Amino acid sequence: MLVPLSIALVSFAAIEETPIAAPFRAAYVAAGPGKWSTYDSLGKAGPSFEIANAQKLALNSTGERVLFVQGGEQKVIALRAGASTFSLGPGARDATWAPAGNRVAFLSAQGLYVYNASLPTEAPSLVQGGVIHFSWSSDGQRLLGFSPASSGGKLQVLSLEGKPRTILEGHGMHRIAWAPNGRHYAFLKPVLGQRDKFNLIVGAIGASKLKNIAKSINGDLVWSPDSRKVVIRGAANAWLADIASAEPIRLPTAIPPVVAWSGSHHIVGWSGTSLVKLDIRRTPYVIEKDIALSPAPEESDKVVLAPRLVVDNAVLAADPFRSLSRPSTGTVQVRGYVDSRDPLEDLASIQVSLIRTSDGREQFMARPIAMKLVVPETARQLGSDLPLRVQDLPLDQEIELSLSGSSINGNAPLPVRWAFKPNWDDTEFLSDPRFPKLPKELKFIWRQAVDETVKVPLIFPAVGKTRLSDWWMASRGGGTRKHIGQDIMADKMTPIVACFDGTVSVGRGFGNAGNTITLDHPSGWTAQYYHVNNDNPGTDDGQGGDSHAFAPGIVNGTRVVAGQFLGWVGDSGNAESTGPHIHFELWYEPSRAVVNAYPSLMAATKLAQPRYPDPAPFIRPAAGENRVDGIVSQVNPISRTMQYAQVAAFVEGKPFKVTTYPTWAEAQLDAAKVKVRLPEGASLRPDDVRPGMEVTLLVPRASPRLPRVVAAQSLAELIARHCK
């Protein structure tokens, strides 16, 4: 439901402008008191506009429209005769143009809105409630949105047409920026106890691994066109971070405010009345004058530019897919991003932004169109002789596909011939003598399945009563596919545990696979858990949500130890008709091959209860107390209470016990002594406790709602200490 905003159409009759043909494309605008002066890409003066009290101008990518602030309201105007301003409403803030097109995203009290300036009389639409930070994708069709209220911070890919998809949880964010390649993103994460200091974190969509690039910085984030570098521009300092290196470089204090990149090696800024460039390849850095506007604007004028009109032509022409040959007769090439996939049936769907046909025609979509895909046995990933699997089609990352067919019309899925994606940062796998390696020459017996008998050292993936038979290569789908996993049969809500150390990714409702857990080990071995529970206990309602699927604190990016509690057995996906179980697979990522997991499961160590990596062994309950560890789910600032999901309990004089059934409790914060969970931890205010935070409570048995609280930054950061 659209929450009404205060929207005003304001007559632009008060603006005097030189008659010009529409549309007018300005590369630069110099804004002074009551006047705008426009310039083309060579710096030659164009029409001028009279407008009072305009501040914080921003040009869209084509230089045809301007976003500005007037009288405290954010407004949009087209640079053409007779144009009217459109107010985004008195509550609008942080309005930002899409990198391509005429859409504006902005925040209000209700959340994230998008306004299409190409349809000037159409009201903005609510994309997602609760968002406080956002960033556009390079195609202007999606956004990254950060919401702080759930799981201590939830980063989602937000489609303008479809459902949001969570890619990272459990982290606080101050700013975010989506890289032009669509794969990477960067955000500033608050440093606990230092309110104006942040760490620069870089992640990749579709992967749970995060990298800490820079510490104790603050500023706006600007990606380079090749998505390899980030400039962090603060009020007094600027840094250049290469995401492949460990330490950022401090830029000269004389550098002007960063507006854009011009190529992958030049930073563009404005100094006085001239556009200047900084060549980051030269040390010491030299700031060079690039373009002088003529006639020169006043020294007091603020100059803004349209980013895509000043970027080098070489950058605009740099196409990661330019080396691909023209499609042959009977095939079509499409570019877009994958928005769903079914790993059990090798099915996926893609939102197409470009179609290329065998006669050389290219058609760009003003709005992405949906297409269904099937990944046959003969499909390949370009540049590799290995079979293509549906997991190789990365969700939300730009990808190009060759399809069998000359038309994309119809509902039948088109077979994928090959897939290609630009990827320059291949995963490095660590050598671990405990884990086997597959030989370079493999015998593929069906798609990605290989004829290799190996024993991967495992903890058995479930705790409790289970049933296991060897279902490797069994017929499925009426003989259309083979069973490349092992079905671990168990009752619903049987605890699932990590079979080895690693990093977790969770999936929600992926076709026949249902809810899923992926566990990546640094050696390159990956475990897949399908059919994770989706029901409320004692029902088959499909409404259980995350709290009855995944264990507290198990979110995208969580690092776990072998035997740690991950979630519950269920019947999501196509297990509704076969009985609750976990479909378990073992993949060797360096070869992108799946092996028979049965020998490894038969030799696996079985646990009586899940393991628990105690993040604070120095905290012990005193006489008359119990210790309870949990994850904060809600904080009520009015009643000064918090709700938390229980993870483990320590009773005085007894070993800890992991909580393997969903259990929630409430605690009073105003009477609690809150500290950072470290032996020398500093005291925090109760207001610093937030959803998603891992907490330890020392609970008096006589008054369990009045605990002493010891709080931590995040579960993932603490568990990381145990995974080194």
JOZITA-V385772 format. One record per pair of residues at least 24 apart in sequence whose ideal C-beta (glycine too) atoms are under 6 Angstrom apart, sorted by the first residue. I is the first residue (numbers start at 1). J is the second residue. D is the distance in whole Angstrom. If there is no record, write none. Layout:
[[I	J	D] [I	J	D]]
//
This chain:
[[2	126	5] [3	110	4] [3	126	6] [5	89	4] [6	89	4] [6	90	5] [7	89	6] [7	123	6] [8	87	4] [9	84	6] [10	85	5] [12	83	6] [12	84	5] [12	85	6] [15	49	6] [15	50	6] [15	51	5] [16	50	5] [17	47	6] [17	49	5] [18	47	4] [19	81	6] [20	47	5] [22	80	4] [23	64	4] [23	80	6] [24	79	4] [24	80	6] [25	62	6] [25	63	4] [25	64	6] [26	63	4] [26	79	6] [27	63	6] [27	306	6] [27	309	4] [28	305	5] [29	57	6] [29	304	5] [30	297	4] [30	301	4] [30	303	5] [31	57	5] [31	302	5] [32	298	5] [32	301	4] [37	297	6] [39	293	5] [41	309	5] [43	291	5] [43	292	6] [43	293	5] [43	294	6] [45	295	6] [57	304	5] [58	97	6] [59	304	6] [59	306	4] [60	97	4] [61	99	6] [61	100	5] [61	308	4] [63	306	4] [63	309	5] [65	117	5] [67	95	6] [76	117	5] [86	120	6] [98	136	5] [98	140	3] [99	136	6] [99	138	5] [99	140	6] [100	139	6] [100	140	4] [101	140	4] [103	140	6] [105	134	6] [112	145	5] [127	158	5] [128	158	5] [128	164	6] [133	173	6] [133	176	5] [135	176	5] [135	177	5] [135	178	4] [137	178	6] [138	180	4] [139	353	6] [141	368	6] [144	176	6] [144	178	5] [144	185	6] [146	173	5] [146	176	6] [151	555	6] [151	692	5] [152	690	6] [152	691	5] [152	692	1] [152	693	6] [153	692	6] [157	396	5] [167	205	6] [168	556	5] [168	557	5] [169	555	3] [169	556	5] [170	555	5] [170	692	5] [170	714	5] [170	716	6] [174	198	5] [175	221	6] [177	221	4] [177	223	6] [179	223	5] [179	227	4] [180	223	6] [180	225	6] [180	227	5] [181	227	4] [182	397	5] [182	398	4] [183	397	5] [184	227	6] [186	221	5] [186	230	5] [192	713	5] [193	682	6] [200	241	6] [202	243	5] [205	396	5] [205	397	6] [206	394	4] [206	395	6] [208	503	5] [208	505	5] [208	556	5] [208	557	4] [213	241	5] [213	243	6] [214	241	5] [214	248	4] [222	258	5] [224	261	5] [224	264	5] [225	261	6] [225	264	6] [225	315	5] [226	264	4] [231	258	5] [233	258	5] [252	285	5] [259	305	6] [260	307	4] [262	311	6] [262	312	5] [263	312	4] [263	315	5] [270	303	5] [273	297	5] [320	422	4] [321	400	5] [327	358	5] [329	358	5] [330	406	6] [331	402	6] [332	357	6] [332	403	5] [332	405	6] [333	402	5] [334	401	5] [335	400	5] [337	396	5] [337	398	6] [338	393	5] [338	395	5] [341	390	5] [341	393	6] [342	511	3] [342	512	5] [343	390	5] [343	391	6] [343	513	5] [344	512	4] [344	513	5] [345	512	5] [346	375	4] [346	390	5] [347	374	6] [348	373	5] [348	390	5] [348	393	5] [371	408	6] [372	413	4] [373	413	5] [373	416	5] [374	413	4] [374	415	5] [375	416	5] [376	415	5] [377	447	5] [379	416	5] [380	418	5] [381	419	6] [382	418	5] [382	420	4] [386	592	5] [387	447	5] [387	448	5] [388	419	6] [389	448	5] [429	523	6] [429	524	4] [429	590	6] [430	522	4] [430	523	6] [432	523	4] [435	523	4] [435	525	6] [438	588	5] [438	591	5] [442	591	6] [442	593	6] [446	482	5] [448	593	6] [448	594	5] [449	484	5] [449	594	5] [450	593	4] [452	595	6] [453	599	6] [454	595	6] [455	599	5] [455	600	5] [455	603	5] [456	525	6] [456	586	6] [456	600	4] [458	499	4] [458	600	5] [458	604	4] [459	499	5] [459	562	5] [459	563	5] [459	605	5] [460	604	4] [460	606	5] [461	499	5] [461	584	6] [462	488	6] [462	490	5] [462	494	5] [462	496	6] [463	495	5] [463	497	6] [463	607	5] [463	610	6] [464	494	5] [466	490	5] [470	598	5] [472	596	4] [472	598	6] [484	594	5] [485	583	5] [485	584	6] [485	585	4] [486	584	5] [486	597	5] [486	598	6] [486	601	6] [487	581	5] [487	583	6] [488	581	6] [488	582	5] [488	584	6] [489	581	4] [490	569	5] [492	570	6] [492	580	5] [493	537	6] [493	568	5] [494	569	4] [495	565	6] [495	610	6] [495	660	4] [496	566	5] [496	567	5] [497	563	5] [497	565	6] [497	566	6] [497	610	5] [498	560	5] [498	562	6] [498	564	5] [498	566	6] [499	527	5] [500	562	5] [501	561	5] [501	562	5] [501	723	5] [503	559	5] [504	554	6] [504	558	5] [504	560	6] [505	556	5] [506	550	6] [506	556	6] [512	573	5] [512	574	4] [513	573	5] [514	572	3] [514	573	3] [515	549	5] [515	572	5] [517	566	6] [524	589	5] [524	590	5] [526	587	4] [526	589	6] [528	585	4] [529	582	5] [530	583	4] [531	570	6] [531	572	5] [531	573	5] [531	575	4] [531	583	6] [532	567	5] [532	570	5] [533	568	4] [533	570	3] [534	570	6] [534	572	4] [547	662	6] [548	662	6] [552	631	4] [552	645	4] [552	647	5] [553	631	5] [553	715	4] [557	716	6] [558	716	5] [559	716	6] [559	719	5] [559	720	5] [559	723	5] [561	613	5] [561	722	5] [563	607	5] [563	610	6] [563	611	3] [564	611	6] [565	610	4] [565	658	6] [609	658	6] [610	658	5] [612	648	5] [612	656	6] [612	658	5] [613	719	6] [613	722	4] [615	718	4] [616	677	5] [616	696	6] [618	679	5] [619	696	6] [621	650	6] [621	652	5] [621	698	6] [624	701	6] [625	698	5] [625	700	6] [626	651	5] [626	699	5] [627	698	6] [628	697	5] [628	699	6] [629	696	5] [630	695	6] [631	694	6] [632	691	5] [632	693	5] [632	695	6] [635	689	6] [640	669	5] [640	670	4] [641	666	6] [641	668	6] [642	667	6] [642	669	6] [642	689	6] [667	705	6] [667	707	5] [668	705	5] [668	706	5] [671	706	5] [672	707	6] [672	709	4] [673	708	5] [674	709	5] [674	711	6] [675	710	5] [677	710	5] [677	712	4]]
//
